[in-house]
Amino acid sequence: RCLEAGMNDFLTKPIDPNELFRVLLLWVKISPVPLVPEPAAPGEEATLPALPGINTELLLQRMRGKTTACRRILAMFAQQNSGIEARFRGLIDSADWDGGQRLSHTLKGTAGNVAAEALAEAVTRLEAACKAREPLLAEIELERTLIELNQVLKSLQPLVEKAAG
């Protein structure tokens, strides 16, 4: 639809920096710059630990190898979403489908940004159930979303504790 409307190109969220630069280089005539991860800053760990539910390789690629920034956004993600289950349940129980759809859309975007791929897929289905205003389907998709979310939050707990302490 974007191309049919006259746009030259488009990007989808979450933004992949390599794809962004590819598209920019395609349409803005400048000399290409090689895209290589930035070296770790002094005192910065070069890698992330294994984090179930997070594609750390993809996240590091998006963040150009900056593990400190990755750790910070992952800790923020965990802190911002630790109480989201109650919010979802309240919206679904009160049949606030627009609110459920907005909250789902927000979580889908942030999950995608931190490379929580399975969570982003699950919450996409929850968003669709809210859009369809299907209570039973919304309950089922909420449970699936919460399984993925709780796995991610559990794996991020050490990062949250380290950021707090």
Buried (B, 14 or more C-beta within 10 A) or exposed (E): EEEEEEEEEEEEEBEBEEEEEBBEEEEEEEEEEEEEEEEBEEEEEEEBEEBEBBBBEBBBBBBBBBBEBBBBBBBBBBBEBEEBBEBBBEBBEEEBBEBBBBBBBBBBEBBBBBBBBBBBBBBBBBBBBBBEEBBEBBBBBBEBBBEBBEBBBEBBEEBBEEBEE
